[in-house]
Amino acid sequence: MTLKYIPNILSLFRILVTPFFVITFLSPLFSIRIFSLLLFFAGSLSDFLDGFIARKYNIVTNFGKIVDPIADKVLIVSAFILLNYYYPYYVRTWMVACIIARDVGVTIFRIILQRKGFILHANMFAKRKTLFQIIIIHILLIIHTVNSSNEVASANNNLIYILMIVCTLVTVVSGFHYLITNYNNAKSN
């Protein structure tokens, strides 16, 4: 196998690991929840690695430009939906709806511009948004892993809620930034 396929394989790995992450997340057993956390970590690491390898060796494919952001969305949105289900007071439904709406909107926009001959890729703001989401999900997964009662300690309530508000705002703002920047770029070409 040549190096050029590795970033795409890592993106596909992220999609394939998601159902196993979901199944293990739902387990009441501590050891299985640890495995769930490790699966999410592996998926997150694959996101970093595929981007790093693609940039370092200048391996950019149209397939990768499409599959990489979809793989991110599949893993991250699945995690937020699960966290909303288990912790609805901290990961509110409106927050998850905003995150999903941003991703759906950007995906539709990407498809429209692709049909017009433009292939879009994530800008630095969008990449930082993804990193921020991944960090917050890891924090919540660690709490989920060590908490068999599915209740977050009261000392963490405000911090988690504030982090989720900031995460939601960053997500929405990055979506508008992405749409405006890419619309202006496509319009000028």
Stockholm file with secondary structure:
# STOCKHOLM 1.0

chainA/1-189         MTLKYIPNILSLFRILVTPFFVITFLSPLFSIRIFSLLLFFAGSLSDFLDGFIARKYNIVTNFGKIVDPIADKVLIVSAFILLNYYYPYYVRTWMVACIIARDVGVTIFRIILQRKGFILHANMFAKRKTLFQIIIIHILLIIHTVNSSNEVASANNNLIYILMIVCTLVTVVSGFHYLITNYNNAKSN
#=GR chainA/1-189 SS CCGGGHHHHHHHHHHHHHHHHHHHHTCCCHHHHHHHHHHHHHHHHHHHHHHHHHHHTTCCCHHHHHHHHHHHHHHHHHHHHHHHHHCTTTSCHHHHHHHHHHHHHHHHHHHHHHHTTCCCCCCHHHHHHHHHHHHHHHHHHHHHHHCTTSCCCGGGHHHHHHHHHHHHHHHHHHHHHHHHHHHHHHHHC
#=GC SS_cons         CCGGGHHHHHHHHHHHHHHHHHHHHTCCCHHHHHHHHHHHHHHHHHHHHHHHHHHHTTCCCHHHHHHHHHHHHHHHHHHHHHHHHHCTTTSCHHHHHHHHHHHHHHHHHHHHHHHTTCCCCCCHHHHHHHHHHHHHHHHHHHHHHHCTTSCCCGGGHHHHHHHHHHHHHHHHHHHHHHHHHHHHHHHHC
//
